[in-house]
C-alpha cells in the first residue's frame, strides 16, 4: 500500500480557488460603493449636461430632474424613506414634467420604486408581501366593475363616441390612486412608523398651504390654485387634511407639538379660503363639526359661534363668493343662482336624463364626457359641462346603480373603520388619528357632492394613506381591556367559606 511521505502537504486546488475568490471579493467590496457612487454621479452629470445644452431645457426643469433622481435613488436604497416622502411630495407632482410614456406619471414611479424594492426583499426572504385589509375587497369589486364597464362601453356603445384606449389609461390611473392603501398597510411596522407617516401628511399640508399663501389668488377669478393647478381640487385637498390636523391636536400632550399642529391646520384653513371654493368650505365645516363632536362637545359650541360671527372675521372675497351663489334678477324680487351654479345644475339635469336611459349598466367608465355635450345640445341646454361635478352622479351614470351602491358602501366602510379605530385606540394619538379619519370621510363625502374628487390622485392618495394608518392600528393594537366584572357577593362569600 502506497503512503504519502510525512511532512508533505496535500494540495486542494478547489479550496485554494475558493479562498482566492473570497479574498478578491472582499477587496472589491470595500471599494464597490465608491465606484458605484462615482458612476452614478457621472451619469447624472452627463444627463444634466444633455438636458441643459442638447435639449435646451429651462433651469427649473433641470433642478426638478436632479431632485427627482436623488429622491428616487434614496428610495431604492431605503424603501421605507419613501413612506415618509410620498405624502410630502404628492401635492407637488403636477409641477413635475410629464413623462412621454402613456399612463406613466411621477406617482406611479414613486409607488413602484417604494413597493417594488420592499416586495423583492420579502419575496427573497420567503415572507408574505400583503396583509389583510378591511377595505380591499370593496375596492377590488369597484375596480372590477370599472373594468367591466369599459368593455361594456366599447362593445355596446350608447350611440356616442367611446374611446376604450383613453378610458383604459384613466382606469390605470384610478387604480394607482388606491395603491397607497395596500402599500402602506403592507409596509408599516409599528406605532412609531404610523406616527411618522401621520406627521408626513401634516408636513405635506403645511408645504402646500405655504405655497398657496405665497402664490396668492393667482388663478382665474382671483382664486388660488396652489401647486395643484385647480382651485376646487386645491380646496378639497386642504380641507381634508386640515380636518385631520384639527383632530390630531388632541393626540399629543406636548404643547409645542400641539401648537405646531394647530398652526399647520390654520394654514390649511387659510388656503381653503384663498381657493374660494364653496364646496370645499362647506366640506371643511362638516369635517370640523365631526371632529369637534367626537373630541369635545364644548368645541362644537365654539365652532357654531365662530360660524355665526363669520361675516365679521371672514375675508371680503370669501363673503362675496358666498353671496354670489344667488344673484338678484333685474326688475324682479326673485333671486337666481350665479352662472357657475347654473351650469352645474344644467349638467346635473342632463345626467339625470342619461340615467333614465341607462339606469343599470351606465354609459361606461369615463364615458360621461362623451355623452354630456351631445345630450345637453339635444335638450337645448347651453351651459352643460363635460364633467359631472358630482362623484355620486358620475358613478350612477357611468356604472349604473351597482356602481353607486359600491361607492356609497365603500365610504360607509371607511367611516366604520374610523369608528373602530376610535373604540380600539390604546392612546390619545391613535384615537385622534381615527377621529381624523372620520372627519376626513365626511369631508370627502361633501367634496364629492360638488366635484369629482374620488379619482383625483392628489386628493385621494393621501386619504387612502390615512385609511391605511387606521387599518394598521386596528389590526395590530389589541382592543382595550374590559372593566373587571363585579363578582356577586353571595358567590364570593360561598367561595370564602369553602
C-alpha positions as CSV (number, residue, x, y, z in Angstrom):
1,X,0.0,0.0,0.0
2,X,1.5,3.3,-1.1
3,X,1.5,6.1,1.5
4,X,2.3,9.8,1.1
5,X,5.6,10.8,2.7
6,X,5.2,12.5,6.0
7,X,5.7,16.3,6.0
8,X,4.3,16.7,2.5
9,X,1.2,19.0,2.5
10,X,-1.7,17.7,0.4
11,X,-2.8,20.1,-2.3
12,X,-6.5,21.1,-2.6
13,X,-6.8,23.2,-5.9
14,X,-10.6,23.8,-5.4
15,X,-10.2,25.1,-1.9
16,X,-7.4,27.4,-2.9
17,X,-9.5,28.8,-5.7
18,X,-12.4,29.4,-3.3
19,X,-10.1,31.2,-0.8
20,X,-8.6,33.4,-3.5
21,X,-12.0,34.3,-4.9
22,X,-13.2,35.2,-1.4
23,X,-10.2,37.4,-0.8
24,X,-10.7,39.1,-4.1
25,X,-14.4,39.7,-3.4
26,X,-13.6,41.3,-0.1
27,X,-11.1,43.6,-1.7
28,X,-13.6,44.6,-4.4
29,X,-16.5,45.1,-2.0
30,X,-14.5,47.6,0.0
31,X,-14.3,49.9,-3.0
32,X,-17.6,48.9,-4.8
33,X,-19.6,51.6,-3.0
34,X,-17.2,54.2,-4.0
35,X,-17.0,53.0,-7.6
36,X,-20.8,52.8,-7.8
37,X,-21.2,56.3,-6.4
38,X,-18.7,57.8,-8.9
39,X,-20.6,56.1,-11.7
40,X,-23.9,57.4,-10.6
41,X,-22.5,60.9,-10.3
42,X,-21.0,60.8,-13.8
43,X,-24.3,59.5,-15.2
44,X,-26.3,62.3,-13.5
45,X,-23.8,65.0,-14.7
46,X,-24.0,63.7,-18.3
47,X,-27.8,63.7,-18.1
48,X,-27.9,67.3,-16.7
49,X,-25.4,68.5,-19.3
50,X,-27.5,66.9,-22.1
51,X,-30.7,68.4,-20.7
52,X,-29.1,71.8,-20.4
53,X,-27.1,72.1,-23.7
54,X,-28.5,69.4,-26.0
55,X,-32.2,69.6,-25.3
56,X,-32.1,73.3,-24.1
57,X,-34.3,72.7,-21.1
58,X,-35.0,75.5,-18.7
59,X,-33.1,75.7,-15.4
60,X,-36.1,74.9,-13.2
61,X,-36.7,71.7,-15.1
62,X,-33.1,70.6,-14.7
63,X,-33.3,71.2,-11.0
64,X,-36.5,69.2,-10.7
65,X,-35.0,66.3,-12.6
66,X,-32.0,66.4,-10.3
67,X,-34.1,66.4,-7.1
68,X,-36.3,63.6,-8.5
69,X,-33.3,61.4,-9.4
70,X,-31.8,62.0,-6.0
71,X,-35.1,61.1,-4.2
72,X,-35.5,58.1,-6.4
73,X,-32.0,56.8,-5.6
74,X,-32.7,57.3,-1.8
75,X,-36.0,55.4,-2.1
76,X,-34.3,52.5,-3.9
77,X,-31.6,52.4,-1.2
78,X,-34.1,52.8,1.7
79,X,-37.7,51.9,0.6
80,X,-39.1,53.0,4.0
81,X,-37.9,56.5,3.3
82,X,-40.5,56.6,0.5
83,X,-43.3,56.1,3.1
84,X,-42.4,59.5,4.5
85,X,-41.5,61.1,1.3
86,X,-44.7,60.3,-0.7
87,X,-47.2,62.3,1.4
88,X,-44.9,65.3,1.3
89,X,-44.3,65.4,-2.4
90,X,-47.7,64.3,-3.7
91,X,-49.2,67.8,-3.9
92,X,-46.2,68.9,-5.9
93,X,-46.4,66.2,-8.6
94,X,-48.3,68.5,-11.0
95,X,-45.1,70.6,-11.2
96,X,-43.0,67.6,-12.4
97,X,-42.7,67.5,-16.2
98,X,-44.9,64.7,-17.7
99,X,-43.4,61.5,-19.0
100,X,-43.6,60.6,-22.6
101,X,-44.9,57.1,-21.7
102,X,-48.7,56.9,-21.7
103,X,-50.1,56.0,-18.3
104,X,-46.8,56.6,-16.5
105,X,-46.6,59.5,-14.2
106,X,-44.3,60.5,-11.2
107,X,-46.7,59.0,-8.7
108,X,-46.5,55.6,-10.5
109,X,-42.7,55.7,-10.5
110,X,-42.7,56.5,-6.8
111,X,-45.1,53.8,-5.9
112,X,-43.4,51.1,-8.0
113,X,-40.0,52.1,-6.6
114,X,-41.1,52.1,-3.0
115,X,-43.1,48.9,-3.1
116,X,-41.0,47.1,-5.7
117,X,-37.9,47.2,-3.6
118,X,-39.8,46.2,-0.5
119,X,-41.7,43.3,-2.2
120,X,-38.5,41.9,-3.7
121,X,-36.8,41.7,-0.4
122,X,-39.9,40.0,1.2
123,X,-40.1,37.5,-1.7
124,X,-36.4,36.6,-1.5
125,X,-36.9,36.1,2.3
126,X,-39.9,33.9,1.6
127,X,-42.2,36.2,3.6
128,X,-45.7,37.4,2.9
129,X,-45.9,40.6,1.0
130,X,-49.5,41.8,1.5
131,X,-51.6,42.0,4.7
132,X,-55.3,41.5,5.1
133,X,-57.3,44.7,4.6
134,X,-60.8,45.9,5.7
135,X,-61.5,47.9,2.6
136,X,-59.5,46.0,-0.1
137,X,-62.4,43.7,-1.1
138,X,-64.8,46.6,-1.7
139,X,-62.1,48.5,-3.7
140,X,-61.5,45.3,-5.7
141,X,-65.2,45.0,-6.5
142,X,-65.3,48.7,-7.5
143,X,-62.3,48.4,-9.8
144,X,-63.6,45.2,-11.3
145,X,-66.9,47.0,-12.1
146,X,-65.0,49.8,-13.7
147,X,-63.1,47.4,-15.9
148,X,-66.3,45.6,-16.9
149,X,-67.9,48.9,-17.7
150,X,-65.0,49.7,-20.1
151,X,-65.7,46.5,-22.0
152,X,-69.4,47.3,-22.0
153,X,-68.8,50.8,-23.3
154,X,-66.5,49.6,-26.1
155,X,-68.6,46.5,-27.1
156,X,-72.1,48.0,-26.8
157,X,-71.7,51.8,-27.2
158,X,-74.6,54.1,-26.4
159,X,-74.5,55.7,-29.8
160,X,-71.8,58.2,-28.9
161,X,-68.1,58.2,-29.2
162,X,-66.3,55.9,-26.6
163,X,-62.5,55.8,-26.7
164,X,-61.6,52.5,-25.0
165,X,-57.9,53.2,-25.1
166,X,-58.2,56.6,-23.4
167,X,-60.5,55.3,-20.8
168,X,-58.2,52.3,-20.1
169,X,-55.4,54.7,-19.3
170,X,-57.8,56.6,-17.0
171,X,-58.7,53.3,-15.3
172,X,-55.0,52.6,-14.8
173,X,-54.5,56.0,-13.1
174,X,-57.6,55.4,-11.0
175,X,-56.3,52.0,-9.8
176,X,-52.9,53.6,-9.0
177,X,-54.8,56.2,-6.8
178,X,-55.9,53.4,-4.4
179,X,-52.4,51.7,-4.4
180,X,-51.1,53.6,-1.4
181,X,-53.7,52.0,0.8
182,X,-52.3,48.5,0.1
183,X,-48.7,49.6,0.0
184,X,-48.7,51.4,3.3
185,X,-50.7,48.7,5.1
186,X,-48.2,46.1,3.9
187,X,-45.1,48.1,4.8
188,X,-46.0,49.7,8.1
189,X,-44.3,48.0,11.1
190,X,-45.3,49.6,14.4
191,X,-46.9,52.6,16.1
192,X,-43.8,54.7,15.7
193,X,-43.9,54.4,12.0
194,X,-47.6,55.2,12.0
195,X,-46.8,58.5,13.8
196,X,-44.1,59.4,11.4
197,X,-46.3,58.9,8.4
198,X,-49.1,60.9,10.0
199,X,-46.6,63.8,10.6
200,X,-45.6,63.4,6.9
201,X,-49.2,64.0,5.9
202,X,-49.2,67.2,8.0
203,X,-45.9,68.4,6.5
204,X,-47.4,67.9,3.0
205,X,-50.4,70.0,4.2
206,X,-48.0,72.7,5.6
207,X,-45.9,73.0,2.4
208,X,-49.0,73.2,0.2
209,X,-50.5,75.8,2.4
210,X,-47.4,77.9,2.5
211,X,-47.0,77.7,-1.3
212,X,-50.7,78.7,-1.7
213,X,-50.2,81.7,0.6
214,X,-47.0,82.6,-1.4
215,X,-48.7,82.4,-4.8
216,X,-51.9,84.0,-3.5
217,X,-55.1,84.1,-5.6
218,X,-53.3,83.8,-8.9
219,X,-55.8,81.7,-10.7
220,X,-58.8,82.6,-12.8
221,X,-61.5,84.5,-11.0
222,X,-58.8,85.6,-8.4
223,X,-58.8,82.2,-6.8
224,X,-55.8,80.3,-5.5
225,X,-54.7,77.2,-7.4
226,X,-51.6,76.4,-5.5
227,X,-49.4,73.6,-6.9
228,X,-52.4,71.5,-7.9
229,X,-53.5,74.0,-10.6
230,X,-57.2,73.9,-9.9
231,X,-58.9,75.9,-7.2
232,X,-61.7,73.4,-6.3
233,X,-59.3,70.4,-6.1
234,X,-56.9,72.6,-4.0
235,X,-59.7,73.4,-1.6
236,X,-60.7,69.8,-1.3
237,X,-57.1,68.7,-0.5
238,X,-56.6,71.4,2.0
239,X,-60.0,70.8,3.6
240,X,-59.5,67.0,4.1
241,X,-56.1,67.3,5.8
242,X,-56.9,70.4,7.8
243,X,-59.7,68.4,9.4
244,X,-57.1,65.6,10.0
245,X,-54.8,68.2,11.6
246,X,-57.6,69.6,13.8
247,X,-58.3,66.1,15.1
248,X,-54.6,65.4,15.8
249,X,-54.3,68.4,18.1
250,X,-55.9,66.3,20.9
251,X,-53.4,63.4,20.2
252,X,-50.4,64.9,21.9
253,X,-49.6,66.3,25.3
254,X,-46.6,68.2,24.2
255,X,-47.7,71.8,23.9
256,X,-45.1,72.7,21.3
257,X,-46.3,69.8,19.1
258,X,-49.9,70.8,19.8
259,X,-49.3,74.4,18.8
260,X,-47.4,73.3,15.7
261,X,-50.3,71.1,14.6
262,X,-52.7,74.0,15.3
263,X,-50.6,76.3,13.1
264,X,-50.5,73.7,10.3
265,X,-54.2,73.2,10.4
266,X,-54.8,77.0,10.5
267,X,-52.6,77.5,7.4
268,X,-54.6,74.8,5.6
269,X,-57.9,76.6,6.5
270,X,-56.5,79.8,5.2
271,X,-55.6,78.0,2.0
272,X,-59.1,76.8,1.6
273,X,-60.3,80.4,2.0
274,X,-57.8,81.5,-0.7
275,X,-59.2,78.9,-3.1
276,X,-62.7,80.5,-2.6
277,X,-64.3,77.1,-3.2
278,X,-67.7,77.0,-1.8
279,X,-67.9,73.2,-1.8
280,X,-64.6,73.0,0.0
281,X,-65.6,75.5,2.6
282,X,-68.8,73.5,3.3
283,X,-66.8,70.2,3.4
284,X,-64.3,71.8,5.8
285,X,-67.1,72.9,8.2
286,X,-68.8,69.5,8.1
287,X,-65.5,67.7,8.8
288,X,-64.6,70.1,11.7
289,X,-68.1,69.5,13.2
290,X,-67.5,65.8,13.2
291,X,-64.0,66.2,14.8
292,X,-65.3,68.6,17.4
293,X,-68.3,66.3,18.3
294,X,-66.0,63.2,18.8
295,X,-63.3,65.1,20.6
296,X,-65.0,67.6,22.9
297,X,-68.6,68.7,22.9
298,X,-67.9,72.2,24.0
299,X,-65.7,72.8,21.0
300,X,-68.9,72.3,18.9
301,X,-70.3,75.4,20.6
302,X,-67.2,77.4,19.8
303,X,-67.3,76.3,16.2
304,X,-71.0,77.3,15.9
305,X,-70.2,80.7,17.5
306,X,-67.3,81.2,15.0
307,X,-69.6,80.4,12.1
308,X,-72.3,82.7,13.4
309,X,-69.7,85.5,13.6
310,X,-68.3,84.6,10.1
311,X,-69.5,87.9,8.4
312,X,-67.3,89.8,10.9
313,X,-64.0,87.9,10.6
314,X,-64.2,86.2,7.1
315,X,-62.3,88.0,4.3
316,X,-64.3,90.1,1.9
317,X,-63.5,87.9,-1.1
318,X,-64.9,84.8,0.8
319,X,-68.1,86.6,1.7
320,X,-68.5,87.9,-1.8
321,X,-68.1,84.4,-3.2
322,X,-70.7,83.0,-0.7
323,X,-73.1,85.8,-1.6
324,X,-72.6,85.3,-5.3
325,X,-74.3,81.9,-5.0
326,X,-77.6,83.8,-5.7
327,X,-77.9,86.9,-7.7
328,X,-80.9,89.3,-8.0
329,X,-82.8,89.3,-11.2
330,X,-83.0,92.8,-12.6
331,X,-86.5,94.3,-12.4
332,X,-87.8,91.5,-10.1
333,X,-87.9,90.5,-6.5
334,X,-86.8,86.9,-7.3
335,X,-83.2,85.6,-7.0
336,X,-81.4,83.1,-9.1
337,X,-78.2,81.2,-8.9
338,X,-75.0,82.6,-10.5
339,X,-73.6,81.3,-13.8
340,X,-71.3,78.7,-12.3
341,X,-74.0,77.2,-10.2
342,X,-76.5,77.4,-13.2
343,X,-74.0,75.5,-15.4
344,X,-73.6,72.8,-12.7
345,X,-77.4,72.5,-12.3
346,X,-77.9,72.1,-16.1
347,X,-75.2,69.4,-16.1
348,X,-76.9,67.5,-13.3
349,X,-80.2,67.7,-15.2
350,X,-78.5,66.3,-18.3
351,X,-77.0,63.5,-16.2
352,X,-80.4,62.5,-14.9
353,X,-81.6,62.2,-18.5
354,X,-78.7,59.9,-19.2
355,X,-79.5,57.8,-16.1
356,X,-83.1,57.3,-17.3
357,X,-81.8,55.7,-20.4
358,X,-79.2,53.5,-18.7
359,X,-80.2,53.0,-15.1
360,X,-78.4,49.7,-14.5
361,X,-75.5,49.5,-16.9
362,X,-74.5,53.1,-17.3
363,X,-72.5,54.5,-20.2
364,X,-69.1,53.0,-19.3
365,X,-66.3,54.2,-17.1
366,X,-65.2,57.7,-18.0
367,X,-67.8,57.7,-20.8
368,X,-69.8,60.6,-19.4
369,X,-67.5,63.2,-21.0
370,X,-68.5,61.8,-24.5
371,X,-72.2,61.8,-23.7
372,X,-72.9,65.0,-21.8
373,X,-72.3,67.6,-24.5
374,X,-74.5,65.9,-27.1
375,X,-77.3,65.2,-24.7
376,X,-77.2,68.8,-23.5
377,X,-77.4,70.0,-27.0
378,X,-80.5,67.8,-27.7
379,X,-82.1,69.2,-24.5
380,X,-81.3,72.8,-25.6
381,X,-79.0,73.4,-22.6
382,X,-76.1,75.7,-23.3
383,X,-74.1,75.5,-20.1
384,X,-73.6,71.7,-19.9
385,X,-70.0,70.8,-19.0
386,X,-68.1,67.6,-19.9
387,X,-67.7,66.6,-16.3
388,X,-70.3,65.5,-13.8
389,X,-69.1,67.8,-11.0
390,X,-70.6,65.2,-8.6
391,X,-69.0,61.9,-7.9
392,X,-72.3,60.2,-6.9
393,X,-73.9,61.2,-10.2
394,X,-70.9,60.1,-12.1
395,X,-70.9,56.6,-10.5
396,X,-74.6,56.3,-11.2
397,X,-74.4,57.5,-14.8
398,X,-71.2,55.6,-15.8
399,X,-71.6,52.3,-13.9
400,X,-75.3,52.2,-13.0
401,X,-77.0,51.6,-9.7
402,X,-74.5,48.9,-8.8
403,X,-71.6,51.3,-9.1
404,X,-73.3,53.9,-7.0
405,X,-74.1,51.3,-4.3
406,X,-70.5,50.1,-4.2
407,X,-69.2,53.7,-3.9
408,X,-71.6,54.5,-1.0
409,X,-70.8,51.2,0.7
410,X,-67.0,52.0,0.4
411,X,-67.4,55.4,2.0
412,X,-69.6,53.9,4.8
413,X,-67.0,51.2,5.5
414,X,-64.3,53.9,5.7
415,X,-66.4,55.6,8.3
416,X,-66.8,52.3,10.2
417,X,-63.1,51.8,10.0
418,X,-62.5,55.2,11.6
419,X,-65.1,54.4,14.3
420,X,-63.4,51.1,15.1
421,X,-60.1,52.9,15.4
422,X,-61.7,55.3,17.9
423,X,-63.0,52.5,20.0
424,X,-59.9,50.3,19.9
425,X,-57.3,53.1,20.3
426,X,-54.8,52.5,23.1
427,X,-53.5,56.0,23.4
428,X,-54.6,59.6,22.6
429,X,-52.6,59.7,19.3
430,X,-54.2,56.7,17.8
431,X,-57.6,57.9,18.8
432,X,-57.1,61.3,17.3
433,X,-55.9,59.7,14.1
434,X,-59.1,57.6,13.9
435,X,-61.2,60.7,14.7
436,X,-59.3,62.5,11.9
437,X,-60.3,59.7,9.5
438,X,-64.0,60.0,10.5
439,X,-63.8,63.8,9.8
440,X,-61.9,63.2,6.5
441,X,-64.6,60.7,5.3
442,X,-67.3,63.3,5.9
443,X,-65.2,66.0,4.2
444,X,-64.7,63.6,1.2
445,X,-68.4,62.9,1.0
446,X,-69.3,66.6,0.9
447,X,-66.5,67.3,-1.6
448,X,-67.7,64.5,-3.8
449,X,-71.1,66.1,-3.9
450,X,-69.6,69.2,-5.5
451,X,-67.0,67.7,-7.8
452,X,-65.2,64.6,-9.0
453,X,-62.7,64.3,-6.1
454,X,-62.7,60.5,-5.6
455,X,-60.4,59.6,-8.6
456,X,-58.1,62.6,-8.1
457,X,-54.6,61.4,-7.5
458,X,-53.5,64.3,-5.4
459,X,-56.6,64.2,-3.1
460,X,-57.3,60.5,-2.8
461,X,-53.8,59.1,-2.4
462,X,-53.4,60.9,1.0
463,X,-56.9,59.9,2.0
464,X,-56.1,56.2,1.4
465,X,-52.8,56.6,3.3
466,X,-54.8,57.8,6.3
467,X,-57.1,54.8,5.9
468,X,-54.1,52.5,5.9
469,X,-52.8,54.1,9.1
470,X,-56.1,53.5,11.0
471,X,-56.4,50.0,9.5
472,X,-52.9,49.1,10.7
473,X,-53.8,50.4,14.1
474,X,-57.0,48.3,14.3
475,X,-55.3,45.2,13.2
476,X,-52.1,45.4,15.3
477,X,-53.3,47.0,18.5
478,X,-55.3,44.8,20.8
479,X,-58.7,46.0,22.0
480,X,-58.8,47.8,25.3
481,X,-59.2,45.5,28.2
482,X,-62.8,45.4,29.5
483,X,-63.5,46.6,33.0
484,X,-63.3,43.9,35.6
485,X,-66.6,42.2,36.2
486,X,-68.2,42.6,39.7
487,X,-68.5,39.2,41.3
488,X,-71.8,38.6,43.1
489,X,-71.4,38.9,46.9
490,X,-73.1,35.6,47.7
491,X,-70.8,33.8,45.3
492,X,-67.7,35.4,46.9
493,X,-68.8,34.5,50.3
494,X,-69.5,31.0,49.3
495,X,-66.0,30.5,47.9
496,X,-64.6,32.1,51.0
497,X,-66.5,29.7,53.3
498,X,-65.4,26.8,51.2
